[in-house]
Amino acid sequence: MKETKDAVILLHATSHALRAEKLIRKVGISCKLIPVPRQFSSDCGVCLRLKQTDLEKAVTILKEANIEIDNVHDL
């Protein structure tokens, strides 16, 4: 069986990440706040980790809520 890979969504502020997590979980997508991996940014902060299969839906939800995404990366 093929293992599902994860992705991260980087946001501009911790408060945005907290709001994004709440919105994404509200629609039933599993996600977790994690420290931003150093290979993606040297800034301190948190990002959202979720399954790649949920990424497109999560990004759509965040855009509809006017939450600006800094970047998206596969893990």
Biopython code that builds the backbone (N, CA, C, O; Angstrom):
import numpy as np
from Bio.PDB.StructureBuilder import StructureBuilder

atoms = [
    (1, "MET", "N", (0.836, -1.182, 0.000)),
    (1, "MET", "CA", (0.000, 0.000, 0.000)),
    (1, "MET", "C", (0.880, 1.245, 0.000)),
    (1, "MET", "O", (1.897, 1.305, 0.691)),
    (2, "LYS", "N", (0.478, 2.221, -0.775)),
    (2, "LYS", "CA", (1.249, 3.451, -0.912)),
    (2, "LYS", "C", (1.025, 4.355, 0.298)),
    (2, "LYS", "O", (-0.112, 4.565, 0.720)),
    (3, "GLU", "N", (2.110, 4.886, 0.851)),
    (3, "GLU", "CA", (2.020, 5.784, 2.006)),
    (3, "GLU", "C", (1.661, 7.191, 1.550)),
    (3, "GLU", "O", (2.231, 7.706, 0.587)),
    (4, "THR", "N", (0.721, 7.804, 2.242)),
    (4, "THR", "CA", (0.323, 9.177, 1.936)),
    (4, "THR", "C", (1.383, 10.131, 2.466)),
    (4, "THR", "O", (1.808, 10.029, 3.616)),
    (5, "LYS", "N", (1.802, 11.054, 1.620)),
    (5, "LYS", "CA", (2.808, 12.027, 2.026)),
    (5, "LYS", "C", (2.148, 13.252, 2.629)),
    (5, "LYS", "O", (0.957, 13.500, 2.440)),
    (6, "ASP", "N", (2.948, 14.007, 3.359)),
    (6, "ASP", "CA", (2.463, 15.221, 4.015)),
    (6, "ASP", "C", (2.951, 16.462, 3.279)),
    (6, "ASP", "O", (3.866, 16.415, 2.457)),
    (7, "ALA", "N", (2.305, 17.563, 3.608)),
    (7, "ALA", "CA", (2.680, 18.874, 3.087)),
    (7, "ALA", "C", (2.573, 19.861, 4.233)),
    (7, "ALA", "O", (1.942, 19.581, 5.252)),
    (8, "VAL", "N", (3.194, 21.017, 4.059)),
    (8, "VAL", "CA", (3.073, 22.088, 5.041)),
    (8, "VAL", "C", (2.595, 23.355, 4.347)),
    (8, "VAL", "O", (2.937, 23.631, 3.196)),
    (9, "ILE", "N", (1.793, 24.115, 5.083)),
    (9, "ILE", "CA", (1.340, 25.427, 4.632)),
    (9, "ILE", "C", (1.970, 26.450, 5.565)),
    (9, "ILE", "O", (1.717, 26.440, 6.770)),
    (10, "LEU", "N", (2.788, 27.331, 5.006)),
    (10, "LEU", "CA", (3.412, 28.395, 5.781)),
    (10, "LEU", "C", (2.548, 29.641, 5.674)),
    (10, "LEU", "O", (2.057, 29.990, 4.600)),
    (11, "LEU", "N", (2.373, 30.301, 6.808)),
    (11, "LEU", "CA", (1.561, 31.519, 6.874)),
    (11, "LEU", "C", (2.411, 32.654, 7.414)),
    (11, "LEU", "O", (3.509, 32.424, 7.920)),
    (12, "HIS", "N", (1.916, 33.869, 7.310)),
    (12, "HIS", "CA", (2.709, 35.040, 7.671)),
    (12, "HIS", "C", (2.830, 35.308, 9.161)),
    (12, "HIS", "O", (3.738, 36.023, 9.585)),
    (13, "ALA", "N", (1.938, 34.751, 9.960)),
    (13, "ALA", "CA", (1.972, 35.009, 11.392)),
    (13, "ALA", "C", (1.386, 33.817, 12.151)),
    (13, "ALA", "O", (0.570, 33.063, 11.620)),
    (14, "THR", "N", (1.812, 33.669, 13.379)),
    (14, "THR", "CA", (1.296, 32.590, 14.217)),
    (14, "THR", "C", (-0.215, 32.712, 14.386)),
    (14, "THR", "O", (-0.922, 31.704, 14.396)),
    (15, "SER", "N", (-0.708, 33.933, 14.518)),
    (15, "SER", "CA", (-2.158, 34.116, 14.665)),
    (15, "SER", "C", (-2.908, 33.627, 13.429)),
    (15, "SER", "O", (-4.014, 33.099, 13.545)),
    (16, "HIS", "N", (-2.315, 33.799, 12.243)),
    (16, "HIS", "CA", (-2.935, 33.296, 11.016)),
    (16, "HIS", "C", (-2.932, 31.768, 11.013)),
    (16, "HIS", "O", (-3.899, 31.140, 10.581)),
    (17, "ALA", "N", (-1.853, 31.182, 11.491)),
    (17, "ALA", "CA", (-1.764, 29.722, 11.544)),
    (17, "ALA", "C", (-2.814, 29.142, 12.489)),
    (17, "ALA", "O", (-3.422, 28.114, 12.191)),
    (18, "LEU", "N", (-3.025, 29.799, 13.623)),
    (18, "LEU", "CA", (-4.037, 29.339, 14.582)),
    (18, "LEU", "C", (-5.437, 29.425, 13.979)),
    (18, "LEU", "O", (-6.246, 28.510, 14.135)),
    (19, "ARG", "N", (-5.710, 30.514, 13.302)),
    (19, "ARG", "CA", (-7.021, 30.686, 12.654)),
    (19, "ARG", "C", (-7.198, 29.659, 11.530)),
    (19, "ARG", "O", (-8.270, 29.074, 11.374)),
    (20, "ALA", "N", (-6.141, 29.453, 10.756)),
    (20, "ALA", "CA", (-6.196, 28.488, 9.654)),
    (20, "ALA", "C", (-6.453, 27.078, 10.170)),
    (20, "ALA", "O", (-7.255, 26.338, 9.602)),
    (21, "GLU", "N", (-5.770, 26.713, 11.247)),
    (21, "GLU", "CA", (-5.969, 25.386, 11.829)),
    (21, "GLU", "C", (-7.435, 25.189, 12.225)),
    (21, "GLU", "O", (-8.018, 24.139, 11.957)),
    (22, "LYS", "N", (-8.014, 26.183, 12.851)),
    (22, "LYS", "CA", (-9.404, 26.091, 13.297)),
    (22, "LYS", "C", (-10.345, 25.914, 12.099)),
    (22, "LYS", "O", (-11.248, 25.078, 12.139)),
    (23, "LEU", "N", (-10.138, 26.695, 11.040)),
    (23, "LEU", "CA", (-10.993, 26.609, 9.859)),
    (23, "LEU", "C", (-10.866, 25.254, 9.159)),
    (23, "LEU", "O", (-11.863, 24.663, 8.746)),
    (24, "ILE", "N", (-9.654, 24.782, 9.033)),
    (24, "ILE", "CA", (-9.424, 23.513, 8.336)),
    (24, "ILE", "C", (-9.999, 22.340, 9.122)),
    (24, "ILE", "O", (-10.608, 21.443, 8.540)),
    (25, "ARG", "N", (-9.813, 22.341, 10.413)),
    (25, "ARG", "CA", (-10.385, 21.266, 11.243)),
    (25, "ARG", "C", (-11.907, 21.292, 11.244)),
    (25, "ARG", "O", (-12.553, 20.249, 11.344)),
    (26, "LYS", "N", (-12.473, 22.482, 11.134)),
    (26, "LYS", "CA", (-13.928, 22.638, 11.155)),
    (26, "LYS", "C", (-14.587, 21.876, 10.003)),
    (26, "LYS", "O", (-15.718, 21.410, 10.144)),
    (27, "VAL", "N", (-13.899, 21.744, 8.873)),
    (27, "VAL", "CA", (-14.446, 21.015, 7.723)),
    (27, "VAL", "C", (-14.009, 19.554, 7.703)),
    (27, "VAL", "O", (-14.265, 18.836, 6.735)),
    (28, "GLY", "N", (-13.354, 19.120, 8.770)),
    (28, "GLY", "CA", (-13.010, 17.705, 8.900)),
    (28, "GLY", "C", (-11.661, 17.282, 8.359)),
    (28, "GLY", "O", (-11.393, 16.087, 8.229)),
    (29, "ILE", "N", (-10.807, 18.243, 8.041)),
    (29, "ILE", "CA", (-9.459, 17.909, 7.571)),
    (29, "ILE", "C", (-8.530, 17.845, 8.775)),
    (29, "ILE", "O", (-8.486, 18.771, 9.586)),
    (30, "SER", "N", (-7.798, 16.762, 8.885)),
    (30, "SER", "CA", (-6.847, 16.596, 9.975)),
    (30, "SER", "C", (-5.587, 17.409, 9.674)),
    (30, "SER", "O", (-5.013, 17.290, 8.592)),
    (31, "CYS", "N", (-5.162, 18.228, 10.624)),
    (31, "CYS", "CA", (-3.939, 19.012, 10.467)),
    (31, "CYS", "C", (-3.310, 19.216, 11.839)),
    (31, "CYS", "O", (-3.935, 18.982, 12.873)),
    (32, "LYS", "N", (-2.059, 19.655, 11.819)),
    (32, "LYS", "CA", (-1.335, 19.852, 13.069)),
    (32, "LYS", "C", (-0.418, 21.068, 12.924)),
    (32, "LYS", "O", (0.226, 21.253, 11.891)),
    (33, "LEU", "N", (-0.368, 21.886, 13.960)),
    (33, "LEU", "CA", (0.597, 22.985, 13.994)),
    (33, "LEU", "C", (1.953, 22.426, 14.376)),
    (33, "LEU", "O", (2.076, 21.708, 15.368)),
    (34, "ILE", "N", (2.972, 22.751, 13.592)),
    (34, "ILE", "CA", (4.339, 22.291, 13.873)),
    (34, "ILE", "C", (5.288, 23.471, 13.667)),
    (34, "ILE", "O", (4.936, 24.445, 13.003)),
    (35, "PRO", "N", (6.493, 23.382, 14.238)),
    (35, "PRO", "CA", (7.497, 24.424, 13.946)),
    (35, "PRO", "C", (7.836, 24.392, 12.450)),
    (35, "PRO", "O", (7.872, 23.323, 11.841)),
    (36, "VAL", "N", (8.079, 25.548, 11.875)),
    (36, "VAL", "CA", (8.445, 25.615, 10.458)),
    (36, "VAL", "C", (9.773, 24.883, 10.252)),
    (36, "VAL", "O", (10.762, 25.213, 10.906)),
    (37, "PRO", "N", (9.809, 23.891, 9.350)),
    (37, "PRO", "CA", (11.065, 23.188, 9.080)),
    (37, "PRO", "C", (12.133, 24.156, 8.565)),
    (37, "PRO", "O", (11.846, 25.005, 7.721)),
    (38, "ARG", "N", (13.334, 24.033, 9.060)),
    (38, "ARG", "CA", (14.427, 24.958, 8.722)),
    (38, "ARG", "C", (14.765, 24.986, 7.235)),
    (38, "ARG", "O", (15.272, 25.992, 6.740)),
    (39, "GLN", "N", (14.493, 23.899, 6.517)),
    (39, "GLN", "CA", (14.808, 23.904, 5.084)),
    (39, "GLN", "C", (13.866, 24.822, 4.292)),
    (39, "GLN", "O", (14.142, 25.140, 3.135)),
    (40, "PHE", "N", (12.758, 25.248, 4.911)),
    (40, "PHE", "CA", (11.803, 26.116, 4.234)),
    (40, "PHE", "C", (11.891, 27.568, 4.682)),
    (40, "PHE", "O", (11.571, 28.471, 3.908)),
    (41, "SER", "N", (12.322, 27.809, 5.926)),
    (41, "SER", "CA", (12.424, 29.176, 6.416)),
    (41, "SER", "C", (13.280, 29.213, 7.672)),
    (41, "SER", "O", (13.219, 28.311, 8.507)),
    (42, "SER", "N", (14.072, 30.260, 7.795)),
    (42, "SER", "CA", (14.882, 30.414, 9.000)),
    (42, "SER", "C", (14.136, 31.217, 10.061)),
    (42, "SER", "O", (14.616, 31.372, 11.184)),
    (43, "ASP", "N", (12.956, 31.726, 9.697)),
    (43, "ASP", "CA", (12.142, 32.469, 10.662)),
    (43, "ASP", "C", (11.583, 31.533, 11.721)),
    (43, "ASP", "O", (11.320, 30.359, 11.458)),
    (44, "CYS", "N", (11.409, 32.063, 12.902)),
    (44, "CYS", "CA", (10.718, 31.306, 13.941)),
    (44, "CYS", "C", (9.237, 31.304, 13.599)),
    (44, "CYS", "O", (8.744, 32.228, 12.952)),
    (45, "GLY", "N", (8.553, 30.304, 14.017)),
    (45, "GLY", "CA", (7.122, 30.292, 13.783)),
    (45, "GLY", "C", (6.578, 28.897, 13.626)),
    (45, "GLY", "O", (7.295, 27.907, 13.768)),
    (46, "VAL", "N", (5.305, 28.838, 13.333)),
    (46, "VAL", "CA", (4.630, 27.566, 13.158)),
    (46, "VAL", "C", (3.984, 27.521, 11.778)),
    (46, "VAL", "O", (3.751, 28.548, 11.140)),
    (47, "CYS", "N", (3.706, 26.309, 11.343)),
    (47, "CYS", "CA", (3.020, 26.093, 10.080)),
    (47, "CYS", "C", (2.033, 24.952, 10.266)),
    (47, "CYS", "O", (2.010, 24.308, 11.315)),
    (48, "LEU", "N", (1.231, 24.704, 9.261)),
    (48, "LEU", "CA", (0.265, 23.617, 9.310)),
    (48, "LEU", "C", (0.781, 22.421, 8.540)),
    (48, "LEU", "O", (1.228, 22.552, 7.400)),
    (49, "ARG", "N", (0.720, 21.256, 9.160)),
    (49, "ARG", "CA", (1.098, 20.009, 8.498)),
    (49, "ARG", "C", (-0.182, 19.223, 8.238)),
    (49, "ARG", "O", (-1.007, 19.051, 9.135)),
    (50, "LEU", "N", (-0.342, 18.747, 7.005)),
    (50, "LEU", "CA", (-1.506, 17.971, 6.652)),
    (50, "LEU", "C", (-1.157, 17.020, 5.517)),
    (50, "LEU", "O", (-0.070, 17.106, 4.945)),
    (51, "LYS", "N", (-2.055, 16.132, 5.195)),
    (51, "LYS", "CA", (-1.840, 15.178, 4.107)),
    (51, "LYS", "C", (-1.907, 15.907, 2.773)),
    (51, "LYS", "O", (-2.716, 16.817, 2.591)),
    (52, "GLN", "N", (-1.046, 15.498, 1.837)),
    (52, "GLN", "CA", (-1.053, 16.107, 0.505)),
    (52, "GLN", "C", (-2.414, 15.966, -0.166)),
    (52, "GLN", "O", (-2.823, 16.826, -0.946)),
    (53, "THR", "N", (-3.113, 14.873, 0.143)),
    (53, "THR", "CA", (-4.425, 14.647, -0.468)),
    (53, "THR", "C", (-5.456, 15.679, -0.016)),
    (53, "THR", "O", (-6.461, 15.878, -0.699)),
    (54, "ASP", "N", (-5.228, 16.334, 1.113)),
    (54, "ASP", "CA", (-6.136, 17.364, 1.631)),
    (54, "ASP", "C", (-5.688, 18.776, 1.295)),
    (54, "ASP", "O", (-6.393, 19.741, 1.591)),
    (55, "LEU", "N", (-4.531, 18.901, 0.685)),
    (55, "LEU", "CA", (-3.908, 20.209, 0.486)),
    (55, "LEU", "C", (-4.757, 21.152, -0.366)),
    (55, "LEU", "O", (-4.966, 22.303, 0.019)),
    (56, "GLU", "N", (-5.242, 20.692, -1.501)),
    (56, "GLU", "CA", (-5.996, 21.566, -2.399)),
    (56, "GLU", "C", (-7.245, 22.117, -1.712)),
    (56, "GLU", "O", (-7.541, 23.307, -1.824)),
    (57, "LYS", "N", (-7.967, 21.267, -1.011)),
    (57, "LYS", "CA", (-9.177, 21.706, -0.310)),
    (57, "LYS", "C", (-8.822, 22.712, 0.789)),
    (57, "LYS", "O", (-9.514, 23.717, 0.956)),
    (58, "ALA", "N", (-7.746, 22.447, 1.538)),
    (58, "ALA", "CA", (-7.333, 23.344, 2.614)),
    (58, "ALA", "C", (-6.946, 24.718, 2.072)),
    (58, "ALA", "O", (-7.327, 25.741, 2.641)),
    (59, "VAL", "N", (-6.195, 24.744, 0.981)),
    (59, "VAL", "CA", (-5.782, 26.023, 0.380)),
    (59, "VAL", "C", (-7.008, 26.809, -0.081)),
    (59, "VAL", "O", (-7.068, 28.025, 0.100)),
    (60, "THR", "N", (-7.976, 26.129, -0.669)),
    (60, "THR", "CA", (-9.212, 26.784, -1.105)),
    (60, "THR", "C", (-9.943, 27.405, 0.083)),
    (60, "THR", "O", (-10.406, 28.543, 0.004)),
    (61, "ILE", "N", (-10.044, 26.668, 1.169)),
    (61, "ILE", "CA", (-10.716, 27.167, 2.377)),
    (61, "ILE", "C", (-10.022, 28.420, 2.906)),
    (61, "ILE", "O", (-10.680, 29.394, 3.273)),
    (62, "LEU", "N", (-8.699, 28.391, 2.944)),
    (62, "LEU", "CA", (-7.943, 29.532, 3.459)),
    (62, "LEU", "C", (-8.095, 30.755, 2.552)),
    (62, "LEU", "O", (-8.230, 31.878, 3.038)),
    (63, "LYS", "N", (-8.072, 30.538, 1.252)),
    (63, "LYS", "CA", (-8.250, 31.664, 0.322)),
    (63, "LYS", "C", (-9.637, 32.281, 0.468)),
    (63, "LYS", "O", (-9.783, 33.503, 0.444)),
    (64, "GLU", "N", (-10.655, 31.431, 0.619)),
    (64, "GLU", "CA", (-12.021, 31.931, 0.791)),
    (64, "GLU", "C", (-12.165, 32.731, 2.086)),
    (64, "GLU", "O", (-12.996, 33.636, 2.172)),
    (65, "ALA", "N", (-11.354, 32.395, 3.093)),
    (65, "ALA", "CA", (-11.383, 33.101, 4.376)),
    (65, "ALA", "C", (-10.421, 34.292, 4.392)),
    (65, "ALA", "O", (-10.241, 34.932, 5.428)),
    (66, "ASN", "N", (-9.806, 34.588, 3.249)),
    (66, "ASN", "CA", (-8.850, 35.693, 3.113)),
    (66, "ASN", "C", (-7.638, 35.555, 4.036)),
    (66, "ASN", "O", (-7.117, 36.544, 4.551)),
    (67, "ILE", "N", (-7.205, 34.321, 4.233)),
    (67, "ILE", "CA", (-5.970, 34.078, 4.983)),
    (67, "ILE", "C", (-4.856, 33.920, 3.954)),
    (67, "ILE", "O", (-4.867, 32.988, 3.149)),
    (68, "GLU", "N", (-3.897, 34.841, 3.989)),
    (68, "GLU", "CA", (-2.821, 34.837, 3.007)),
    (68, "GLU", "C", (-1.802, 33.749, 3.318)),
    (68, "GLU", "O", (-1.274, 33.665, 4.427)),
    (69, "ILE", "N", (-1.542, 32.930, 2.329)),
    (69, "ILE", "CA", (-0.568, 31.828, 2.468)),
    (69, "ILE", "C", (0.793, 32.328, 2.010)),
    (69, "ILE", "O", (0.920, 32.925, 0.942)),
    (70, "ASP", "N", (1.804, 32.079, 2.826)),
    (70, "ASP", "CA", (3.168, 32.461, 2.484)),
    (70, "ASP", "C", (3.741, 31.494, 1.454)),
    (70, "ASP", "O", (4.318, 31.918, 0.453)),
    (71, "ASN", "N", (3.579, 30.184, 1.704)),
    (71, "ASN", "CA", (4.134, 29.177, 0.811)),
    (71, "ASN", "C", (3.564, 27.819, 1.159)),
    (71, "ASN", "O", (3.022, 27.624, 2.247)),
    (72, "VAL", "N", (3.687, 26.880, 0.234)),
    (72, "VAL", "CA", (3.265, 25.497, 0.434)),
    (72, "VAL", "C", (4.420, 24.602, -0.004)),
    (72, "VAL", "O", (5.016, 24.826, -1.057)),
    (73, "HIS", "N", (4.737, 23.585, 0.807)),
    (73, "HIS", "CA", (5.829, 22.658, 0.488)),
    (73, "HIS", "C", (5.408, 21.225, 0.780)),
    (73, "HIS", "O", (4.654, 20.956, 1.715)),
    (74, "ASP", "N", (5.914, 20.314, -0.041)),
    (74, "ASP", "CA", (5.755, 18.887, 0.245)),
    (74, "ASP", "C", (6.839, 18.465, 1.228)),
    (74, "ASP", "O", (7.945, 19.004, 1.215)),
    (75, "LEU", "N", (6.514, 17.503, 2.074)),
    (75, "LEU", "CA", (7.507, 16.957, 3.003)),
    (75, "LEU", "C", (7.997, 15.621, 2.502)),
    (75, "LEU", "O", (8.840, 14.994, 3.142)),
]
sb = StructureBuilder()
sb.init_structure("model")
sb.init_model(0)
sb.init_chain("A")
sb.init_seg("    ")
for serial, (resi, resn, name, xyz) in enumerate(atoms, 1):
    if name == "N":
        sb.init_residue(resn, " ", resi, " ")
    sb.init_atom(name, np.array(xyz, "f"), 0.0, 1.0, " ", f" {name:<3s}", serial, name[0])
structure = sb.get_structure()
